[in-house]
Amino acid sequence: MEEDENEEEEEKEEDIYSEDGTDDLVENDEISAEEAAFMEGYNNS
């Protein structure tokens, strides 16, 4: 069971750094548009 929970946490972390994950966070007001822009710049460097 713990392995399943760890895999789910890893997937969530990976989703944060994907473009779709970032868009979802902005739409849900979990991060601001400015934070999303920062993440995009970070990912492109």
Summary of the structure (lengths in Angstrom):
residues: 45
radius of gyration: 12.2
end to end distance: 37.2
largest distance: 37.3
contacts: 95
relative contact order: 0.12
helix: 82%
strand: 0%
